[in-house]
Amino acid sequence: MKTPNRSSVVLISILAVALLVGQGISFLLSPGAWLAFIQRVPDILSMIAFWGPIIAIIASLCVWATLRLLGFNSLEEIRSESVEQNNPAPAIIFVGTLLASILFLMLVIRP
C-alpha cells in the first residue's frame, strides 16, 4: 500500500482544521440555525443519493451522443486525438458537454 506523502497529509490537515473552525464559528454565531441545518443533513444526503445517479446517467447519455455525432467511438480516441495529435478540441468538447448537461439538469430537476 502506498503511503501518503507529507504534502497531502498537510493539505488534508489544513482542510480538516478549516472545516472544524468554520463549524465552530457558525455554531457560536447562531446555535439555533446550526442545529437546524444539522437536522436537515440526512434529507440533503437522501436527495443527493436519489438524484445523483439520475443526473449521472442523463449527463452520460448527452456526452455519449455528442461524441458520437463528432465521430468518436470511445474515450480512448479522444485521448489519442488530444494527447498524441496535440489537438485539445475533443477534450474541450467532452468536458464542455459534460458541464453543460449537468448544469442544465440542475436547472431542470428541482428536488
N, C-alpha and C positions, 0 to 999 in steps of 0.2 A: 504494500500500500504506500502510496506517495505521501510524504509528509508535507504539510503546508509551509511555504516559505515565510520568512519574517514579515515581509511587506503585506501579505494577505492577512496575517494574524493582526497586525497593527490596524489595517483598514477595517476589519471586522470589529475589532475592539472600539475604534472610534465611532463606527456606526451604532454599536450597541449602547455606548455612553450617550451619544446624541439622542437616541430613542428614549432612554431612561430619563435624561434631563428634560426632554420635551414633554414627556408624560407627567413628570413631577411638576413642572411649571404649569401645565394645563390643569392638573388636579388642584394645585394651590390657588390658581386664579378663579376657578369655578368648579368646586367639587360636584355640585349637582349635575352640571352639564357633562362632566367627565363620566360620572356614573351612568347617566342616561345613554351616552354613547357606548360605553362598555356593555350595557344591556342589549344594545342593538347589534353588536358584533356577530352573534350567531345568525341573525337574519341576513346580514350582509354576506357572510360566508356561504349561506344557503343560496342566495341569489347568484353568487359567483359560480358555485358548483352547478347550478341549474343552467345559467346562460352561457358559461364558458365553453362547454363542448359544442353547443349550437352555433355560437359565433365562430368557433374554430372550423367547423365543418363548412359553413357557408363561405367564410373567407377563403378556405382552401379551394372550394369549387370556383370562386371568382378568379383566383390566381391561376388555377389549372386551365380554365377557359381562355384567359388572356394569353398565357404562354402557348397554348395550342394554336390560337389564332396567329401568333407571331412565328409559328413553325418550330417551336421547341418541343421535344418529346419527353425530356427529363431535366432534373436539376443538374445532372452531370453535363449536359450540353450547355446549359447556362454558365456553369463554372468554367468549362473549356473555352467558351467564347469570351468570357470576361477576363480570365486569368491568362490563358495561353495565347490568345489572339489580341490581348490588350484592348478589349472593347468593353467599356463599362456599361454600355446601354442596356443589355439584357438584365444585368443585376439591378440596375436602377429601376427598370420597368417592373421587375419582380418585387422589389421592396416597396415601390410606389403603389402597385396594385394591392399588395397585402395591407399597407397602411390605409389606403383609400377604402378598401372593403370593410376593414374593422371600424374606421370612423363612421362610415355610412351605417353600419349595423348598430353602432352606439346611438345614432340619431333615430333609427327606425324602431329598435327594440327598447321599449321603456318598461322596465320591471316595476 
